[in-house]
């Protein structure tokens, strides 16, 4: 009996690992930065988490001040400019939208759901969004820094 339970547990663990490894990329919610109709470029803003090491002063048990390395987490705003021809627009129901018309309706600061090409929202994920939410499918992106002041030290 113990061997059967252990075998079942190990097989289940292997299956869970296998399922996790095959999971599609998660959708991201991004903000519209703007749309330039002349160049047909849509700008999307999003945040990424950055880490850096800093030295923090601490008092050692013997009373001396020492510098201890500490990892600091910071959010950073990024912008990605995308050519309209490389994007596919749809609504929550899955109906394809005309790219130029959809882009014109987008306003700066509006949230959109962004998926990597070929990924799909499950029925449960679609239920999280309003019917008028716009879903944009993109090729994998390489972020560029957003305009604005650098982060404070």
N, C-alpha and C positions, 0 to 999 in steps of 0.2 A: 504494500500500500504506500509506504514512504517513497519507494523508488518511482511509483507511478505519479505521485504528486510532484516529486522533484523533476521528473521528465516533463510533465505537463507544464510546470513553471518555467523550465528552461526553454521549452519549445515556444511558449507564449512570449517569453522575453525576446527570443530570436525573431519572432514574427513582429512584435512591436518595434524592434530595432529596424527590421526590414521595411515596415510601413513608414516609419519616421524618415528613413533615408530616401524614400520615394515621394515624399510630400512636395507638392508644388510650392513655389514661393508665395508667401502671404501677400494679400493686397495691402497697399499703403494708401493712407488718406493724405493728400497733398493740397496745398493752397495754390490757386491760380495767381501768378505774378503779373500776367498781362498777355495780350495777344496783339501782334503786329500783322494786320491784314496785308500790308504791302509785301512783306517778306515771307508771310505765311509761317510765322514762328510763334509758338506757344511757350510761355515761360511758366514753369512750375516751381514752387518753393516747398522745401521740406527740411526737417531737422535730422541731424545725425548725432550720435553720441561719440564723443572723443575722450580719450584718456591721456593723461600725462603724469609723469612722476615729479613730485616736489619734495623738498626737504622741509620737515616740520620740526621745530625746536621742542624738545621734551626734557623733563628733568629725570635723570637716571636715579636709581635707588641710593646712590652715594651722594646725591645732591648736585652733581655736575650737569650742565646743559649739554645735550647731545642733539645731533641732527639725525632724524629718522626719515627714510624715504616713505612717502605716502602716495597712493594713486588717487588722483583727482579726476572726477567725471564732469564733463562739460558738454552742454548741447551747443551745436553750431548750426546756423542757418545756411542752407545751400540752395542754389538755383540751378535749374537745368533748362536750357533752351532746346526745344524740340521742333523739328520740321513737321508741318501738318501732314505731309505726304507719308511720313513714317508712323502715323498714329491711326488707331481705329477707335471710333466712338460708338458707345451703345448706352441704352438706359438700363435700369434695374431689371426690367422684364426681358432683357436680352435683345431688344430690337436695335438693329444697326441705325446709326444716325449719320447724316451727311457731315463730314468733317468740317467744312467751311462754315456751315450753319451752326453747328454745335459750338465751335470755337468763338463765333461772334456772340453767342449767348453767355459765354463765361465772363464773369466779372472779377476784377482783382480782389483777392481775399476769399473767393468762393472755394469751398472744399470740393474736391473730386476724388474718386476712387481710382487708383492707378494699379494696373496689373501688367505683368510681363506677358508679351505675346505668347499665346497658346495656353495660358493659365485661365481657369474659369472660376467664377464665384459659385459656391454651392448654394442650394436653395436656402439653407439656414443663414449663410452670410448675406445673401440678397435681402433677407427679411430685416436686416439691421438698418437698411437705408430707405429713405423716402423714395417714392415712385419717380420723382423728378431728378434724382441723383444721376450724375453723368459718370460713366465708367470709361476710362481711357486705357487702351492697351498700347504698350510701348515696347520697343526693343530694350534690352538691358542698358542701363544708363551709367555714365561716369559723371558724377557731380562736379560742378564748378562753383567756386565761392560766390555768395550773393553780394550785391552791392551794399555798402554801409560800413560803419566803423568796425575796426577789429574788436574782438572780445577783450574785456578788461582783464588785466593780469591778476 
